[in-house]
Amino acid sequence: MPSILEAINNRSSKRAYLPKPVPKETIEAILKAAAQTPSGANMQPWSVYAISNQEVLKNIGDAIIQKMNEGVVHDQFIQYYPVKWVNPYKKRRIVTGAGLYKLMEVDRKDNDTRIKMWHDNFRWFGAQNVIFVCTDKANIDGASGALIDCGAYMQSIMLAAQEFGVDSCPQGSTTEFGQVIARTLDLPDNLALLYSVVLGYEDKDEKINSYQPARVSLEDSVTFID
Ligand SMILES: Cc1cc2nc3c(=O)[nH]c(=O)nc-3n(C[C@H](O)[C@H](O)[C@H](O)COP(=O)(O)O)c2cc1C
């Protein structure tokens, strides 16, 4: 069993999975643990859809890819990424993306392969379980606290998953098509889709899963006031 630090340090986003479902009891145990995530006023603002039905997952993926093919860049409830990228974040984004493409030997100008890699998000990287996290629109109407709570919930899912040898990939790509997902799932009108997390068993033979982008040093991210 990994220690807490091991779980935090060993987790990394996996982007190729074996076609092997995570047992329902394991998904339930992961979500039961994630439900212990703290939230402001204990509001627990997450409304969660744990989908393991392959037809439903395919329908969601098809709907998003169709939108993308129509030239739609996003159809979303919330804007996840900065509208205006500034440094050092812009540089970190570029370095992280370039590192992945270099590992996979994908040329900068090879748009087709890049698009295919992005579409892989909506094929769930071959995994069979995806957790979609929504919140009530009222929670994010003029307030952002629920987004903080739901972000913590995301990390709880991914860390708890490790206890069961389950790998994960958080997905902001689905944030960008949240409205498409809401329509496909016929979600209640009050819900806004925030993100998804893919859960499954990594394919260790796939090179893409060895990618572990570096982090900035403490000196570059923390100010100690002793
Ligand atoms: C909110 C959020 C959204 C993300 N969206 C995606 C995504 O749509 N597709 C993807 O492949 N990775 C996605 N990632 C994974 C990040 O690229 C990854 O966490 C980061 O590069 C650090 O790598 P690591 O998770 O392997 O440590 C997302 C991560 C977070 C936290």
The ligand as a Tripos MOL2 file, in Angstrom:
@<TRIPOS>MOLECULE
LIG
   31    33     1     0     0
SMALL
NO_CHARGES

@<TRIPOS>ATOM
      1 C1         -7.5890   20.2370  -14.3530 C.3       1 LIG1
      2 C2         -6.6750   19.4420  -15.2380 C.ar      1 LIG1
      3 C3         -7.0260   19.2280  -16.5480 C.ar      1 LIG1
      4 C4         -6.2240   18.4450  -17.3820 C.ar      1 LIG1
      5 N1         -6.6280   18.1550  -18.6490 N.ar      1 LIG1
      6 C5         -5.9540   17.2460  -19.3850 C.ar      1 LIG1
      7 C6         -6.4880   16.7800  -20.6140 C.ar      1 LIG1
      8 O1         -7.5690   17.1830  -21.0500 O.2       1 LIG1
      9 N2         -5.7840   15.8600  -21.3070 N.ar      1 LIG1
     10 C7         -4.5930   15.3590  -20.8580 C.ar      1 LIG1
     11 O2         -4.0150   14.5050  -21.5310 O.2       1 LIG1
     12 N3         -4.0660   15.7720  -19.6820 N.ar      1 LIG1
     13 C8         -4.7210   16.6860  -18.9230 C.ar      1 LIG1
     14 N4         -4.2480   17.0800  -17.7000 N.ar      1 LIG1
     15 C9         -3.0070   16.5040  -17.2120 C.3       1 LIG1
     16 C10        -1.8840   17.5180  -17.1510 C.3       1 LIG1
     17 O3         -1.3430   17.7050  -18.4190 O.3       1 LIG1
     18 C11        -0.8450   16.9590  -16.1700 C.3       1 LIG1
     19 O4         -1.4220   16.8780  -14.8880 O.3       1 LIG1
     20 C12         0.4070   17.8120  -16.0720 C.3       1 LIG1
     21 O5          1.0730   17.8700  -17.3090 O.3       1 LIG1
     22 C13         1.3590   17.2380  -15.0270 C.3       1 LIG1
     23 O6          1.6510   15.8850  -15.3420 O.3       1 LIG1
     24 P1          1.3000   14.6800  -14.3790 P.3       1 LIG1
     25 O7         -0.1630   14.7080  -14.0940 O.co2     1 LIG1
     26 O8          1.6790   13.4530  -15.1650 O.co2     1 LIG1
     27 O9          2.0950   14.8450  -13.1300 O.co2     1 LIG1
     28 C14        -5.0110   17.9000  -16.8770 C.ar      1 LIG1
     29 C15        -4.6550   18.1570  -15.5510 C.ar      1 LIG1
     30 C16        -5.4880   18.8940  -14.7390 C.ar      1 LIG1
     31 C17        -5.1080   19.0770  -13.3070 C.3       1 LIG1
@<TRIPOS>BOND
     1     1     2 1
     2     2     3 ar
     3     2    30 ar
     4     3     4 ar
     5     4     5 ar
     6     4    28 ar
     7     5     6 ar
     8     6     7 ar
     9     6    13 1
    10     7     8 2
    11     7     9 ar
    12     9    10 ar
    13    10    11 2
    14    10    12 ar
    15    12    13 ar
    16    13    14 ar
    17    14    15 1
    18    14    28 ar
    19    15    16 1
    20    16    17 1
    21    16    18 1
    22    18    19 1
    23    18    20 1
    24    20    21 1
    25    20    22 1
    26    22    23 1
    27    23    24 1
    28    24    25 2
    29    24    26 1
    30    24    27 1
    31    28    29 ar
    32    29    30 ar
    33    30    31 1
@<TRIPOS>SUBSTRUCTURE
     1 LIG1         1 GROUP 0 **** ****
